[in-house]
Amino acid sequence: MNVEDLIIGLFRCNCDLNKWDSDVVSNFYEQLTDGLGFTEKQSLLAVRILKKHSNELSSKTGVDVAALIENPVFRLPVRKISNAKTMNIVEIEPNKHFVEVRFPYNEKYIAAFKKAKDMQVGGVWGADVKAWIFPVSEGNLRFLINFAKEENFTIDEELEKYGQDIENILSNIDNYIPALVIDDKIPKIVNFPENLSNLETTDIRGAIFEARKLGIMVWDETISNYIESDQVSELLRNFLKSDPSENFQILSENNDISCLTEILLNLGPTLFVLPGGSEMEKLAKTYEYLKTINITNDEISVMFRLPSTTSQNFNEFVKFNQLNSPITKKTKIVFISGKLPKTILKSGIKFHSVINLGFYNAHYTMKEYLKNQENLVSYIDKKYKKEYPFAFL
């Protein structure tokens, strides 16, 4: 019998091993079943462990283990461990490229990768390829290329080119970041796909909202000066400077609902969230306001009804004012409350703003849906803010 057979026997015979030996033997067993031989260090360790447990293994197998390992014989050739430290771009799946990182076992490197993983760099150990695998992304590439330079890794030409491209972009960032600028007194979007960069307006104010719809929050000095000028109210200025992913709060005690006008007219379609328990009051007040900014009944869709036994007046209000229109390309305002209607998902409508009038008794499906919506504005009173300080966060 050879050393590999004896290690497999030691794994299977339920011998009394300490935890360290047990873990080593278990790893050896997995390695051998994969057809991988021992490295030079592993072969010495395997013989040492067999000597340590030779008596027990002999008694359980009827084999003179001590005699066999006096002059140990190996079935598989000794594996040579490469000392090379490399990073290469590889195609693991069709049209999906990754960075493959190989190196001799090094706890310092592994700790660095695990820390980077915690920082969402995205590296994972690929047991099948015996290498670390990183998705190709800007963050990953910057981390890996800097790491390669510090630790003297060899990188392939493709990865090196990626690094040069990133350095070039960072050195000339103004030529790459999408931005809204004034060109010959006309607003214009630069560094953006040409088919998406055409603005519908030549008005600075309208252009700022159009750019926001596209996720563009970088402006030139002229537009920045305009936003900071007296032509823009403090509330609107703060909104335009806020990130679209933020929950922008407006206290209703200090601001009439008309403060929402420019948001509704420039960032539609808009989803209104009505609080449970005051649906009728909030809908009626908002509907009267919407009429003042020339939003018509057929552009409004109330996507829920209340039990007729307790809220007949609400259902009749919706019906009488013909606010039960289905969602179409013409829709500008949609009202929901409590639960997210499936018809919204099926319609494929893209909301560019959400007005939260209160978030009482909301279903988790709606909470999850709203997490991914942009330009969330909570138009709420002080009492609501005090009772629900973390709403939508």
N, C-alpha and C positions, 0 to 999 in steps of 0.2 A: 504494500500500500504506500501511496505517496503522501506528502504533507497536506495537499489539498483535500484528499479523502479523509484524512484524520481530522482536519478542521471541520469538515462537514459533519463527521461523526460526533465531534465534540459539541457542535451546535444542536444536533438532534437527540443526544442521549440524556438530556436533562441533568447534566452534571452540576455539582454545587459550585458555581462560579461567583466571584464577587462582581459588583456592578461594572467596574471598569473592564474586566476581562470579558464579561458577558456582552458588553457593547461592542468591544473590538471583534469578538468572534462573530457576532451578528452582522457587523459590517463586512467582515471577510466573507461570510456565507453569501451575502447579497452580491458581492463583487464576483465571487467564483461562479455563481449561477448565471451571471451575465457574461461569463466566458473570459473574464479579465484575470490575468495572473498577478502574482505579488510583485511589488517593487522590491528593491534590495533591502530596504529597511523593514518592509512588511514581512519579508521571508524570515528575517532574523527574529522578529517579534512573534511570528506564528510558531516557530520552533520553541522559543522560550515559553510561550503559553502552554504548548503541548507537554513540555518537560514538567511544568508546574502541576499539570493535572493528569500526568501519565498513569499513575496508579489507579485513579478512579475510572479513567477512560478504559484502561486495560480490563478492569474488573467487569465493566458493563458490556464490553464488546468481545472479550475473550482474545484480544489481540495484544501481543507484546509491544506496546507503544514505545517503551524506552529503547528497545533494540532497533526499532524502525527509524527513530530520530537520532540514533547515534551517528549515522551517516545519512542525513535526510536526502530524499529524492523528490524532485518537483516535477509534476506533470506538465505544467504550463511554463513557458519561458519567462524569465524575469523581465518585468517591464521597466523601461528606461523613462524616467521623469524628465520632461523638457524643462529647462530653466528659462526658456524664452518668455518674454512678457509682451504680448501683442494685443492690438485692437484693430478689428477689421469690420467693414460693412459686409453683411451677409444677407441673403434673401432666404429667410426661413419658410415663408409662405409666398405664393405667387403675388408679385408686386408689393410685398410688405417687407421693408428693409429694417434691419436691426444692427446694433453694434455688438459684436461678439468680443468679449474680453477674456483672455487666457493668461494665466500666470501660475507659478508654483505656489502651493498653499502659503498664505500670508495673512495672519490674523489682523494686522494693521490695515491691509487693503479691504478685507471683508468688513471690518468695523466701519471704514469710510463708506463703503457701498451701502451698508445697512443704515447708516446715518443719512445718506443721500436718499435712500428709499423712504425713510420717515419724512423727508422733505419733499416727497412726491416726485423724485427724479425718475423712479420707475424701474430700477434694476432688479432682476430676479436671477436666482441660480438655476441654470438649465441642467438638471441631472442627466438628461439623455445625451447632451453634447459635452458635458463636463466643462462648462464655461458660464460666465456671467453674461446675461442677455439684457440689453437696454433698447427700448424703442427709440427710433430716430426722432428727436424733437430738439428744439433750440436749447432748452434747459439741460437736457441730457448731454448734448454735444459739447456745450460749453464746459460742463462739469468734467466730462471724460477727457476732453483735449487738454484742459489744464492739469488734470490728474496725470495724464500720460507724460506731459512735459516734466512735472515734478518728480515722477518715479521712473523716468527713462524707459517708457514703453515704446515699442515699435508700432507705428500706425501705418495703415495702407494709404495709397494715393487718394482714394475716394474720400476717406475720412479726413485726410489732410486738406482736401479741397473744401469740404464742408467747413472746416475750421477757418480757412482763408476767407470764405464767403461771409461767415459770421463776423469776422474782424472787419471786413470791408463795410458791412452794413452798419456796425456799431460806430465806425469812423465817419460814416456819411449818413447818419440816422435821419437827417432832415429830408433825404431823398427817398426814404422808404416808409416813414410813418404817414398813414392817411391823415390829411388835415384839410380844414376849411380855410381858404385864403381869399383875399381880395386881389383880383387881377384886372387892372384897368377899370377900377370902380365896380367890377362885377364879381359877386361871390362865385367861387370855384372850388371843387374838391380835387386835390392832387394826390398822387401815389395811391390810386384806387383803380380797380378795373374800369375800363372806359365805358363799358355798357351799363355800369351802375353809378357813374360819377356825374351824370347830367342832372342838374338841378332844375326843378320846375319853376323856380322863382328867381328873380334878380334882386329881391328884397333881402337885406341882411338878416332881419328877424326871422323871416320864413326859411332862409337858407340854414340858419342855426338849428332849427327844428328838423329840417330835412336831413341834415348831417347826423343829428342825434338818432334818428330812425335807423341810420346805417351803422350806428355804434361809433361814430367819429366824434371824439371829444377833444381834439387838438385844433387850435385856431392860431391865426397869425395875430400880430399886434393890433391891427386895425379892428378886428372883431373883438378881441379882448377889451380894447378901449370902449367899444360900443356897449358891451355887456356891463361894464363898470360905470357907464354914463347914467345921467338922469333920465334917459329915454327908456330905461328898463327899471321896473319896480324892484325893490329889495327882495320880495318874495320870489319873483320870477328869476331874478339874478341868481339867487341861491339854488333854485331848482335847476337852472341851466348848467350850473357849475357842479351839481351833484352827479355822482355816477349813476347810470341807468339801472344798475343792480341794487341801488340803495332803496330803503323804505323812507321816502320823503314825507315828513309829517307837517300838517297844517292844522292849527287849532281853530275850530269853527267859531269860538267865542270872539276871536280877534280878526277873523276874515270872513266876509260874506262869500257865499258859494260862487259868486261871479268871479272870484279869484282863479277859478278853474278854467275859465273861458279859453285862454290861449292854449292851454294844454289840450283841451278837447278838440279845438278847431285845427290844431297843428299835429297832434299825435294820435289821430284816430286810426282804426276803430278803437273804442274805449270800452273796457269791461267795468261795470259798477258792481260792487259787492254790498248788499244790503244786510244789516244785522237782523238776526232772528228776534222776533218780538215787536219790532217797530217797522216792519216792511211797508205797511200802508203809509205811514207818516213820511218815511224817507223817500218812497217812490213818488208820492204826490208832490212833495216839495221839489224834488229833483226834476220831475217832469215839467212843472211850471217854469223852472229855470231854463231847461233845454229849449222850450218854446221861444224864450227871449233871445236865444242865439241862433234862431232859425233852423233848428233841427226838427224835422217833421216826423209825424207818427210812423210813417212807413220806413223810417230810418232807425226806429227803436224796436228792440225785441226783448220782451220780458220772458225769460226762459224757465219760469217756475210758477206754480200755483199753490194756494194754501187750502187747507181743508174747508169745504163749504160750510160745515157746521159751526165753525168759529170765525171764519174770515171771508164770508160771502162778499162783503164790500170790496175787498181787495180784488177778487176775481172779476167782479162786475166792473171795477174801475179799469182793469186791463182790457176787458172786452169792449166797454163803451168807448174808450179812447183808441181802440184798434192798435194796441201795443203788443199784439200776439203774432206779429209778422215773423215768418221764418228768417233765419240768417241768410242773407244774400250778399252779392258784391256791393249792394247799395247800403248795407247796414253800417251805421256809425256808432250806435250805443247798444250794449247788451247788459241786461240786469240779471244777476243770479243771487241766490241766498241759500246758505246752509250746505247744499250739496252741488257738486259739479255735474251739470247735465251732460249725458253722452253725446247729445246733438252738437254741442260745441266742438268736441273732438272730431266728430264726423264731418263737420262743416269745413274744417281746415282753416278757419278764420285766424288771422294773425293780429293780435291786439298789440298796439304800440304804447298803450298806457292802461293802467288799472287804478280806479278810484275806490278806495276802501272807506265806506261810510260806517263801519263797525263790523266786528268779527265775532259776534256771539254765536255759539252753537254750530260752528262750521265743521263740516265733515272732513276727515283726513285727506280724502281724494282732492278736495278743493285746495287744502293747504299745500299739498304736494305740487299741484298744478301751478299755483300762484308763486311758488318758490322760483320758478324759471321764467316768470313774466318780467318784462322790463318796465321802467318808469312807474313804479308803484307809489301812489300818493295816498296817504292815510289822512282823510279830511275828517277829523274826530274832535270830540270835546275833551275838556280836561279830565272829566270823570272817567271816560274810556281809557285815556292815556295812563291814568293812575292805576286802574284795575287790570289793564292788559298792556303793561310796559314792553313786553317782548313779542307782541303780535307781529307776525310775518318775519321775525328775525330768524 
